Amino acid sequence: MRTVSPSTLPLTLVVLLAELTVGGLWVLLFAQVRGDATPGFIKFSAVMMFVVAVIAFVVAVAVSVGKDVDGYPLHESAMGPARVALASTFGAATLYAYATIRDHRLPALVLGAATSVLGLITLVFLARVVSGPTWGLPLVLASLVIGSLVVGFAGLGMTLGHWYLVTPRLPEKPLRELTGLLVIVMVVQALFLIPALLLPHDTVHTSVHHAITSNMFFYLRVGFGLAFPALLAWMAYDSSGVRAMQSATGLLYIAMVLVICGEVVAKGLMFTSGVPN
């Protein structure tokens, strides 16, 4: 018997790309406000997040959303506003990247803040799309926000590590901050499982329905999507403290891959069980 339905993968991809876009923009703005990271990293990341925003918008437009996906009911009426919000995020990210590349710091920060707010609005509408059988919109939105921060810190932390490989004398503080915050948000994500499992939710009427704790993918999610990458992030944080930047970057590579895979599994589990995680 299947434990995660392949038919949920297109919508899972939309949500994951939105998390990558929004979380990356939030972390980039944080690094830019702090002002300690090298300008080359900030500019590269701004362009990278613009590209991710384009991909997220194109995929969101291409994926059709109906009343349900493999028995999991959806609020299809919220998908239109979600696409509009994602398009607005993409447009604002374009201006944000341009201002950042041109070294217009104040306009870039203002545009970054506006883009971040639009990204949050996008997550609100996406949470509305998938919140039907769950405990409710707040829990799903919290799941998406935490997931966005995790993938954002993992992705941009790994990207920042490459600057130390080229210029080893850069101060370690920016990488220490990103890896330390990655550990914190992953701990929060793990603790989030407690209310997610305890709060009531509707039964998902589908051929692949299981209680989440009897689903083997749940333990893969916990072990290899949460616990192991959190350990790797801690090791990267510790390595950056002794300026072992090559080791820290390698650890962040693995952590980022596991985090992204964990988010995919988490969304599949939600569509199977009705439990955000």
N, C-alpha and C positions, 0 to 999 in steps of 0.2 A: 504494500500500500504506500502511495506517495505521502510524503510528509510536508512538502512545500510545492505549491502548484506552479508550473511553468507559465501559466496564463497571467500570473500576477507580475511577471518580470518587466513588461513595458512600463506599468505604472510605478513599480519599484525604481526603475531607472530614472523616471521623471523626478521622483522624490529625492533620490540620491544626488542627482545633478543639481537640484535646487539647494540641497544641503552643502554641497561642495562650493557652489557659487556664493551663497549667503555667508557660510562660515569663513570661507577664504577672505571675503570682503571685510568681515568683522575683524579678523585677526590682522589683516593688512592695515586697517585703520588704526588698530591698537599699536602696531609697530611704528606706524608713521607718527602718531601722536607722541609716543615715547621718544622718538628722535635719535635712538642709539644705533639702529641698524644702518648698514651702509646704503647710500643712495641707489647704488646699482641694484641691490636686492629689492628695494621699494619699487623702483621703476619696472623691473622685470616682473615682479609679482602683480603690479597693476595691470600690465598687458596680459599676463597669464589669466587673471581673473576676468578680464574682458572676454577673452577667448572662451573660458568655461561658461560665462554667462550667455554667450552666443549659442554654444552647443546646447545648454539647458533650455533656452527658449525654442530652438528649432525642434528639439525632441518633444517638448511639451506640446507644441503645435501639431506635430506628426502623430502623437499617440491619441487614439480615440478612447474616450471615457464614457461608459454607459451607466446603467442603473446599478450594475454589480459587476464584480470580477470573480468568477468561479464561486458564486454564492455569497461573496462578501459584499454587502450593500454599500453603495457609494452615493454621495450627494453630488450628482453630476452637474447641478446648477452652479456649484461653486468653482468648477473647473474653468469656466470662461473668465471670471474675475481673477483667478490664479494666473492664467495666461497673460492677462493685461498687466497684472502686477509684476510678473516676470519680465515682460517686455519693457516695462518702466525701469526695472532694475538693470536690465541690459543697456538701455539708453543712458541711464545715469552712470553706469560703470564705464561707458565710452567716454563721457565727459571727465569722469574721475581719472581715468587712465591718461587722457590728454593733458589735464592740468598737472598731474604728477610728473609726466615725462618732461613737461616744459618748466618744471621747478617752481610752479606757482603754489607755494605751500598753503597759504590761507584758503584760496579757492579750492585747492585739492582736499583740504580737511573738511570744508563745508560740503563739497560734493560727496566726499566719502561718508559723511554722516547721513546725508540725504539718501545715498545708495543703501546704506545699512538699514535705514528705516523702511525703505521700499522692500528690501529683502525680508525683513520681519513680516511685513504685510503679506508677502508672497507665501511665507510659511503658514500664516494664519489661514489663508484660503486653502492651501493644500491640506492642512490639518482638518479643515471643514470637509473636504472631499472624502477623507478616509475615516472620519471619526464616528460614523454611524453605530457600529456594534460595540464600540469601546465604552469606557467609563464616561467619556465626554471630550469635548474640544480642548479644555485646558490640559488634560493629561497628554493627549496626542501632540498638542503644540509644544508642551514641555519636552517631550521626547524628540521632536524635530529640532528644537533650539539646542538641546544638549548635543544631539548628534551632529549638528552643524558646527558647533564649537570644537568637537572632537576631531572631525575630519579637517577643519580649518587649521587647528594648531598642528596636527600631524603633517598635513601637506606643506604648509608654509615653513614649519620647523625643519622638515627634510630639505626643502628648497634653500633655506638660509644656510644650512650646513655646508652647501657647496661653495659658498663664498669663503669659508674658512679653509677649504682645501686649496683654493687659489691664493688666498692671502692669510697665512696662518697667524699673523700678528694682530689680526682684528680682535677687539675686546670680546671676551666670552659672555658678557652680560646679556646681549640680545638673545643668543641661543639658549642660555640658561633660563631666561624668562619664558620663552615659548615652550621649552620642554617641561619646565616646572608647572606651567599652567595646563599643559597637556595632561600631566599626571593628575592634577586636581580635577579637571573636568571628567576624566575617565573614572575617577573614584565616585564623583557625583552620578555619573551614568550608571555605575554598578549599584549604587544605593537606590537609584530610581526604580530598580527592579522590585524593590520591596512593596511600595504602594501599587505598582503596576500589577503585581501578582495578587495582592490582597483585595483591591477594589473590584466591585462587580462589573461584569460585562455580559453582553448578549452572546448566545450560542451562534456560531457561524454555520449555517446550513450548507455544507459542501461535502463533496466526496472525500476531501482531504482533511476534514476536521479532526483535531486531536486536542485534548487538554495540553496546554503548552509544556507542562512539566513531564508529560509522557512522550514528548517529541524529541528525538535524538538531536535535532538541529538546535534545540534550546541549549543543550550542554556544549555543543560546538560554539554557539554564540557566546556563552559565558566564559568558556575556557580559552578559545582562540580569537574571539572578537572583543573580549574585555580584559580578562586577567593577564594573558600573556603579553598583549601589546602594552598594557599599563606597566608591566614589569620592564619591558624593553624601553619604554619612555623614561622610567626611573633610571635605568642604566645609562641612557643617553644624557639625562640631566647630570648624573654623577660623572660621566666621562667628560662632559663639557666643562665641569668644574675643575678638572685637572688638565684641561686643554688637550684632551685626546679627541680632537674634532673629527678625525677620520672614523674612529670607532663610533662616535655619537651619530654621525651622518649615516653610517651603515645600519646602525640599530634603528634609526628613524625610517629608513627605507622599509625595513621589515614591518615595523609598527604601522606605517601608513597603509601598506598592502593589507595587513590583517584588519585594520580599522575599517577600511572600505569594504572588505569582504564581510566583516561583522555587521555593517550597516545593511548590506544586501540581505543577509540572513535574517536580521531583525525585522525588516519590513515583510519578508516572506512569512515569518512567524506571526506577525500581526494579522496578515490577511488570512492565515490559517486558523488562528485562535481568538482573534479579537483583543489581544493583549499588546499594547505598545511596549517596546523594550529597547 
